[in-house]
Amino acid sequence: MTKDLLEPILSSLNSELEIYEISFLNEGSNPTLRVLLQSNHFIGLNELVEVSELLSEKLDNYESEFPDNYNLDVSSAGIERNIRNDHELFKAIGENIKISCYRKFSGHKIHIGELISFNQDYVEIQNNDPENLKIPREYISKINYILIM
């Protein structure tokens, strides 16, 4: 299942929703098509129901693409979703993120702060330190959004 089929359906809603991930899971008696959504705003239950109903209706026209019986699971990717590539990093500039490192950098394996910038060599965050922290990419194992209250 590709984004090419689902993105036009989603864009017909004229919302800020984007597809974060699509997967087909073979769990239980019927496979599940899981569509995870992301947005710059909170994704409410009503919005998920609207997308689920629209996708279900439109996907019925593509019966040859799917097994006879399958479950459709439309969910939010979550507030603390992973940031997986440079495109997602760019969208996260100015947001609070958590960087997990393979080994200690500047005395810690976990760094939390506002994403300032990045390039092919490092990711720069502003945290409680007097100067911004530039973490080399070779140290980074995972980056995700983090909710700070």
Buried (B, 14 or more C-beta within 10 A) or exposed (E): BEEEBBEEBBEEEEBEBBBBBBEEEEEEEEBBBBBBBBBEEEBEEEBBEBBBEBBEEBBEEEEEEBEEEBEBBBBBBBEEBBBEEEEBBEBBEEEBBBBEBEEEBEEEEEBBBBBBBBEEEBBBBBBEEEEEBBBEEEBBEEBBBBEEE
